[in-house]
Amino acid sequence: MVDERKIFGGSGEKLAAAHLKKNGYEIVALNWRCRLGEIDLIAKTGGVLVVCEVKSRRGSRFGSPLEAITAGKQARLRRLGEYYWSFNTDRSLTVRFDAISILQSGEKIEIDHIENAF
């Protein structure tokens, strides 16, 4: 059975990666997984490793996609980002946690990138 939400979320993550790339970021990983969980998107810019949470929605009926990034999700993403940084990258990089919102209303797509979101 096809999970439409997974397909939609995956397309949002690809849109977020394209947005970052267009803005000069190097994409390091998409859907990086380990025993602690998953990071939607990891990128680099300058001397910064950027760990991104991507949230996609079809319309604003249930609020902004960014409202779905709860305090618990932020804490989990911080643990994941620190774990990734400690094992998989140059330690001279600093880590930043961003959020990217993908809001699709019909044919219109809005991308909102919040640097240092949490």
C-alpha positions in Angstrom: 0.0 0.0 0.0 1.3 3.4 -1.0 1.6 5.9 1.9 0.6 9.3 0.3 1.9 11.2 3.3 5.4 9.7 2.9 5.4 10.5 -0.7 4.3 14.1 -0.1 6.8 14.5 2.8 9.6 13.1 0.6 8.8 15.6 -2.2 8.9 18.4 0.4 12.4 17.3 1.5 13.5 17.3 -2.1 12.1 20.8 -2.6 13.9 22.0 0.6 17.2 20.5 -0.7 16.8 22.2 -4.0 16.0 25.5 -2.3 19.2 25.2 -0.1 21.3 24.2 -3.1 20.0 27.2 -5.1 21.1 29.4 -2.2 24.7 28.1 -2.2 24.5 25.2 0.4 26.1 21.9 -0.2 23.7 19.0 0.4 25.5 16.4 2.6 22.6 14.0 3.3 18.9 13.5 2.8 17.0 11.3 5.2 20.1 10.3 7.2 19.3 7.6 9.7 20.9 6.0 12.7 19.7 4.1 15.8 18.6 7.4 17.4 16.3 8.4 14.5 16.3 10.4 11.3 17.5 13.8 10.1 15.5 15.1 7.2 18.3 17.1 5.6 21.9 17.9 6.4 23.8 20.6 4.5 27.0 22.7 4.7 27.5 26.4 4.1 30.8 28.1 5.0 32.1 26.5 8.2 28.6 25.5 9.4 26.9 22.1 9.4 23.2 22.8 9.0 20.8 20.2 10.4 17.3 20.8 9.0 13.8 19.7 10.0 11.5 19.9 7.0 7.7 20.0 7.5 5.3 19.9 4.5 1.6 20.6 4.5 -1.2 20.9 1.9 -2.8 24.1 3.0 -2.9 25.9 6.3 -6.1 24.4 7.7 -4.2 22.8 10.6 -1.7 25.7 11.0 1.8 26.4 9.8 4.0 23.4 9.1 6.5 24.9 11.5 4.0 24.5 14.4 4.5 20.7 14.0 8.1 21.0 15.2 7.4 20.5 18.9 9.9 21.0 21.8 10.3 17.2 22.0 11.1 17.0 18.3 13.6 19.9 18.6 15.3 18.1 21.5 15.5 14.8 19.5 16.9 16.6 16.5 19.5 18.3 18.6 20.6 14.9 19.9 20.7 13.5 16.4 22.6 16.5 15.0 25.2 16.3 17.7 25.5 12.5 17.2 26.0 13.1 13.4 28.6 15.9 14.0 30.6 13.8 16.5 31.0 10.8 14.2 30.6 11.9 10.6 32.1 15.3 10.0 35.0 17.7 10.5 34.9 18.9 14.1 35.9 22.4 13.0 32.4 22.9 11.7 29.8 24.5 14.0 26.3 23.1 14.0 23.2 25.1 13.3 19.6 23.8 13.5 17.2 25.2 10.8 13.6 24.5 10.0 12.1 24.6 6.5 8.4 24.8 5.9 6.8 23.7 2.6 3.2 24.9 2.2 1.4 23.8 -0.9 -1.9 25.3 -1.9 -3.0 23.9 -5.2 -0.2 24.8 -7.7 1.3 27.4 -5.3 4.3 26.3 -3.2 5.7 28.5 -0.4 9.1 27.7 1.1 10.0 29.3 4.4 13.6 28.7 5.7 14.2 29.7 9.3 17.9 29.7 10.2 18.8 29.0 13.8 15.2 27.9 14.4 16.0 26.2 17.7 
